[in-house]
Amino acid sequence: MSASPFMLDGKLALVTGGASGIGLGIVEVLAEAGAQVVIADRAIADAEAVAAGLAARGRLVEAVPLDLAEEGSIIAAAAEVTRRHGAPWLLVNNAGLQNRELLLDASAGHWEATHAVNARGPFLLMREIGRAMVAGGAGGRIVNVASAALIGSIIHGLAAYTASKAALGGLTLTAALELAEHGITVNTVLPGGVATPGAMGATGPEARGPARRRPPLGLCEPRDIAAAVLFFASPAARFVTNQVLAVDAGWSIS
């Protein structure tokens, strides 16, 4: 166990969707813990602006373009990061879509677009970065950001979203089994309600349902979710794998 169990000095972290919202909070917290962070985001101009701002504060942050809906983009981003720095120590699958369609009105196109980004994309990125981690021989950490929707914090219109996040949770289970022999842990964080640009800008029917209930501790902030990611990435969690940590501000007991 490290003398500083929550520091990541000298570790390379790759965070998807790190230009805003929960992803930005994760990038900030990991960088403050000493990690060198690469933001992988489709909004590359925003990602580069975030990286430049954090670099001006002495943090080691840069950006690469990534479109999780395109396998070629995923392969290219993983190869570029590995070319620049070697295998990442940490992969955080954070980016996701959360637009809404009611089940009885839902389209296959909406389902497929949601799953492409929320489930298929992380699967492909775990394959690419997992290969690099194994080849590097130094172990590593993968943290998948799913949703408290998996424990009932849902609203109308999230059939595709919730199913895609459940797929991500199932992927964690299998990846944790297959990667354990390589010293790679795989865990899941379930964020509760967080007021992010993605959540506020999501399209679809009125957001009504259990997730609208205010949790006892109030609304989470991105850095609250980031703290759970930091734990799974840190030396303190070296023997923790295939675990699920909900950060829901007490919603589940309300």
N, C-alpha and C positions, 0 to 999 in steps of 0.2 A: 504494500500500500504506500502510495506517495505521501510525503510529508504535507503536500498541498493537494488533498484529495479532489478538489473541484477546479483545479487549474489544468489548462490544456496547452501549456507552453510548447511551442515547436510542432504542434499537431496541425494538420491540414484538414479543413472542413469544407464540404460542398453542400450548399443549401439551395434547394429549388424554391422559386417564388420569393426570393429574399429582398426584392425591391420595395415591398410594402407589406402592411398588415402584420400578421403573425410572423411571417418570414423575416421581416425587417427586425422585429424584436429578437428573433433567434440569432440573426447575424450580429446584432449589437452585443448580446450577452456572450456569445462564443468569442467574439473579438476581445471583449473585456477580460475574458478568462485566459487570454494569451494565444488563442488559436489564430492561424492564418486562414482567412475565410474567402471562398470563392462563391459569389452569388451567381446562380444559374437561372436566368429569367428570360421570358419572351420579350418583356419590356426592357430591352438592353440599354436604351438611353437612360431610363430611370435607374437601372441597376448600376450603371457606370457613375451616375450622379451620387448615389448612395455610397458607392465604394470610394469615390473621391472625397466626399465629406468625412467619412470615417478615417481615411488615410491622412487627412489634414489634422486629425486628432491623435495621430500616432498609431492607428490600428493598421493591421496588415489585411487589407480587403481589396479584392479585385472582382471583375465580372466576366462572364462568358454568355453568349446567346444560347438559349435553349427553348425549343418548342416541344413540349412533352407529347404532343399529338403526332409527332413525326419521328419515326425510328431513326432515320438518317441524322436528324438533328441531335438526338440523344447519343448516338454513337460518336458523332463528331465532337460534341461537348465533352464527353468522357475522355476521349482520346486527347483533346487539347489540354485538359486539366492535368492528365497524367504526363503528357509531354513536358509541360511547364514545370511540374512539381513532383512527379512521382505519384504513387498511389495515395489517395486521401486516407486519413485515419477515420474520418467520420463522413457519412452520407446522411443528410436529412431530407427525406421526401416530404416536403411541406406544401408545394404548390397544388392548387385544386380549383375546380369549378363548382359552384353551388347555385346555379340557376334552377328555377322551380317549374315543374309541370305536374298538374294533378294526375293521379294514376289513370283515371278513366279518360283523360284527354291526352295522355302522353304519346309521344312519337318515338319510333325506333331511332330516328336521327338524334334526338336529344339524349336518349339512353347511351347510344354509341359514342357521342361526343364527350359526355361526362365520364364514361368509363375509360375512354382513350387517355384522358389527362389524369384522372384520379386513381386508376388501377393499372392500366396497360403501361403507361409511361413510367411509373415507379418500378414496375416489374422489369422493364427493359434497362432502366438505369441501375437497378440493383444487380442485374446480370453483368453489365459492363463494368461498373465500379467494383463489384464483388470479384470479378476476374482479376482486376488490377490489385486489389487487396491480397488475394491469394498469391499472385505472382510476387508481390512485394515481400511476403512472408513475415509481416510484422503485426498481423491481426488487424482489428478495426472494429468500428461501431456503425450500425445502421439504425436510425430512428425514423419510424414512419408516423407521420402526423395524420391521424384518422379523425374521429369526431365523437363527441358525447352523444350524437344521434344513436350510436350503437348501444347506449344504455338508456334510451328512451327520451332524450332531449331532442325531440323532433317537432317539425311543423308540417303543415300541409304542403304537398308538392315536392317532397324530397325522396321519392322512390328511387330515382336513378342515383342521386347523391349518396343516400344511405347505403344502397347496395354496393356502390363502388368503394365506399369506405370499409364495408364489411369484407369485401374482396381484399383490400389492403391489409386488414387484420388477419385474414387467412394466409396471405402471403408471408406475413411476419412469422407465423407458426412454422411453415415449411422451411423458410430461409434460416430461421434460428436453428433448426435441426441440421440442415445440410452444411451450414457454415461454422458450426461450433468446433468441428475438428480443426478448423483453420484459425481459431482464436478470434472469431468475429461474432459479436453479439448483435442481436436484432430485437428491438423493442418498439412498443407503440405508445404514443401519447394521444389522449382523447381530450381535445379542447372543448370547454363549455362555451357559453356565449361570450364573444369578443366583438366589439364594434370596429370592424375593419372596412377598408374600401370595398373589398370583395363582397362582404356580407351586406353592406349598405347598398351596393350597386347591383345586387343579384336581381334578375328579372323573374317574373312569374306571378302567380296569384298571391293574394294577401297572405302574409306570414302569420298564421295563427295555429296554436297548438301548445303542447306542454313546454316547449323550449322558450316560449314567451314569458314563462313564470320567472320572476326575479329570484335568483338564488340568495340564500341567507347572507353570504359574504359580499354580495354585490357583483357587478359585471367584471369579468376578467380583463386584463390587459395583455398585449402581446408578450411582454416580458415575463408574465406569470407562466405562460406556456413554455417560453424559452428556458425557464429555470428547470422544468422537467426534462427538457432535451439535454441541458447541460449535465444533469445528474446521470442520465443514461450514457452520455459521452465520456464521463469523467472516470478517473481511477477508482472512485468510490463504488462504481457499479461494475467492476471488472468481472464479477461472478453473477451478474444479473442478465438473463436473456429470456426471450419469449414472455415478457411481462407487459402488462397494460396499466398505464397510470392515467387516471382521469383527473383533469384540472378543471373542475366545474363549479368552484366557489360554494360547494355544499348543495348544488341543485338536487342531487340524488337523494338527499334526506329531507327535502322540503315538501 
